[in-house]
Amino acid sequence: MGKEKIRFEEYLDKYGDLTYTNVGISMLPMLRQHRDLIVIGKKTKRCRKYDVGLYIRPPHDYVLHRIVDVTDTGYTFLGDNCLNKEYNIREEQVIGVLKAFVRNGRKISVDDPFYKAYARLNYFFYPLRRVRIKVRSRLGRLKRRAKKGLKKALKKG
């Protein structure tokens, strides 16, 4: 018999905490894909700005991003390495909150003062990060077009 899969929210209900490896690049540089471990606790109270929440994006995707705004009806989330915010995430979609992460064998709590400073500074520099990523993307596009044009010119010549 194979192991039965259990959904994250069921695991959190049963055990309270979930330790898992990070998948994806949306929380770089804080969390590195397949290298860092994350410790998620079951959400027991309303989240606060700068918490990193685990939420369900319909239909069944789990997303771990930072809360950048708390509203009466829910939250606005943004990945540390993302350009676009996700608005109107409802309270019931958020199933867990980051408690700590493990990098190179060292456990870093979200209560650590350096972590708290990182979270605030990272969001403070969001407008600059947006510009940098857009410029880099456009330069990459121009470079690809130039290469393509050069290849066509060399074939004709």
C-alpha positions as CSV (number, residue, x, y, z in Angstrom):
1,M,0.0,0.0,0.0
2,G,1.2,3.5,-0.9
3,K,1.3,6.4,1.5
4,E,-1.9,8.4,1.5
5,K,-1.5,12.1,0.6
6,I,-2.7,14.6,3.1
7,R,-3.4,18.3,2.3
8,F,-1.5,21.0,4.2
9,E,-4.5,22.3,6.0
10,E,-5.4,18.8,7.2
11,Y,-1.8,18.3,8.4
12,L,-1.8,21.6,10.3
13,D,-5.1,20.7,11.9
14,K,-3.8,17.4,13.0
15,Y,-0.2,18.3,14.1
16,G,-0.1,22.1,14.5
17,D,3.2,22.7,12.7
18,L,4.5,21.7,9.3
19,T,8.1,21.5,8.3
20,Y,8.6,21.5,4.5
21,T,11.1,22.4,1.9
22,N,10.6,25.6,-0.1
23,V,9.5,25.2,-3.8
24,G,9.7,28.2,-6.1
25,I,11.6,31.5,-6.4
26,S,8.9,33.9,-5.3
27,M,10.4,34.4,-1.8
28,L,14.1,34.8,-2.8
29,P,16.5,35.9,-1.4
30,M,15.0,34.8,2.0
31,L,14.0,31.3,0.9
32,R,16.0,29.3,-1.6
33,Q,14.2,26.6,-3.6
34,H,14.8,23.0,-2.4
35,R,17.6,24.2,0.0
36,D,15.8,25.9,2.9
37,L,13.3,24.4,5.2
38,I,10.2,26.3,6.3
39,V,8.3,25.8,9.6
40,I,4.6,26.8,9.2
41,G,2.3,27.0,12.1
42,K,-1.5,26.7,12.0
43,K,-3.1,30.1,11.8
44,T,-4.8,30.7,15.1
45,K,-5.4,34.4,15.0
46,R,-5.6,37.3,12.5
47,C,-2.4,37.8,10.6
48,R,-0.4,41.1,10.8
49,K,1.5,43.1,8.2
50,Y,4.9,41.5,7.3
51,D,3.8,38.0,8.4
52,V,4.5,35.3,5.8
53,G,1.3,33.4,5.2
54,L,0.5,30.1,3.6
55,Y,-2.7,30.5,1.6
56,I,-4.8,28.6,-0.9
57,R,-5.1,30.2,-4.4
58,P,-8.1,28.6,-6.1
59,P,-8.4,26.0,-7.3
60,H,-5.8,24.1,-5.2
61,D,-2.4,26.0,-5.2
62,Y,-0.6,26.6,-2.0
63,V,1.3,30.0,-1.9
64,L,3.7,31.3,0.7
65,H,4.0,35.1,0.4
66,R,4.4,38.1,2.7
67,I,1.4,40.1,3.8
68,V,1.8,43.7,2.8
69,D,-1.6,45.0,3.7
70,V,-4.3,44.0,6.2
71,T,-7.9,45.0,5.3
72,D,-11.3,44.5,6.9
73,T,-12.0,41.6,4.5
74,G,-8.6,40.0,4.1
75,Y,-5.1,40.6,3.0
76,T,-2.8,41.7,0.2
77,F,0.1,39.4,-0.4
78,L,3.4,39.9,-2.2
79,G,6.3,37.5,-2.8
80,D,9.7,39.0,-1.8
81,N,10.9,38.3,-5.4
82,C,7.6,39.3,-7.2
83,L,6.4,42.3,-9.0
84,N,2.6,42.0,-8.6
85,K,0.6,42.0,-5.4
86,E,-2.3,39.6,-4.9
87,Y,-5.3,41.5,-3.5
88,N,-8.4,40.3,-1.7
89,I,-7.0,37.1,-0.2
90,R,-9.8,36.2,2.2
91,E,-9.2,35.3,5.9
92,E,-10.4,31.7,5.3
93,Q,-7.9,31.2,2.5
94,V,-5.0,31.7,4.9
95,I,-4.2,28.4,6.6
96,G,-0.8,28.9,8.1
97,V,1.9,31.4,9.1
98,L,5.7,31.1,8.8
99,K,7.2,30.6,12.3
100,A,10.8,30.0,11.3
101,F,13.1,28.8,8.4
102,V,16.2,26.8,8.4
103,R,19.2,27.9,6.3
104,N,22.5,26.1,6.3
105,G,21.5,24.2,9.5
106,R,20.6,27.4,11.4
107,K,17.0,28.0,12.5
108,I,15.9,31.6,12.1
109,S,12.8,32.6,13.9
110,V,10.4,35.3,12.6
111,D,10.8,36.9,16.0
112,D,14.5,37.5,15.3
113,P,15.2,41.3,15.2
114,F,17.3,40.9,12.1
115,Y,14.6,39.0,10.3
116,K,12.0,41.7,11.3
117,A,14.3,44.4,9.9
118,Y,14.7,42.4,6.7
119,A,11.0,42.0,6.2
120,R,10.4,45.7,6.6
121,L,13.3,46.8,4.4
122,N,12.5,44.4,1.7
123,Y,9.0,45.9,1.3
124,F,10.3,49.4,1.7
125,F,12.5,48.9,-1.4
126,Y,9.7,47.2,-3.4
127,P,9.2,50.3,-5.7
128,L,12.9,50.1,-6.6
129,R,12.8,46.4,-7.1
130,R,9.9,46.8,-9.5
131,V,11.8,49.2,-11.6
132,R,15.0,47.1,-11.6
133,I,13.1,43.9,-12.6
134,K,11.2,45.7,-15.4
135,V,14.4,47.4,-16.8
136,R,16.2,44.0,-16.7
137,S,13.3,42.3,-18.5
138,R,13.2,45.0,-21.2
139,L,17.0,44.8,-21.7
140,G,16.8,41.1,-22.0
141,R,14.0,41.4,-24.6
142,L,16.1,43.9,-26.6
143,K,19.1,41.7,-26.5
144,R,17.1,38.7,-27.8
145,R,15.6,40.8,-30.6
146,A,19.1,42.1,-31.5
147,K,20.5,38.6,-31.6
148,K,17.6,37.4,-33.8
149,G,18.1,40.4,-36.2
150,L,21.8,39.7,-36.4
151,K,21.3,36.0,-37.2
152,K,18.9,37.0,-40.0
153,A,21.3,39.5,-41.4
154,L,24.2,37.0,-41.3
155,K,22.0,34.4,-43.1
156,K,21.1,36.9,-45.9
157,G,24.7,38.1,-46.2
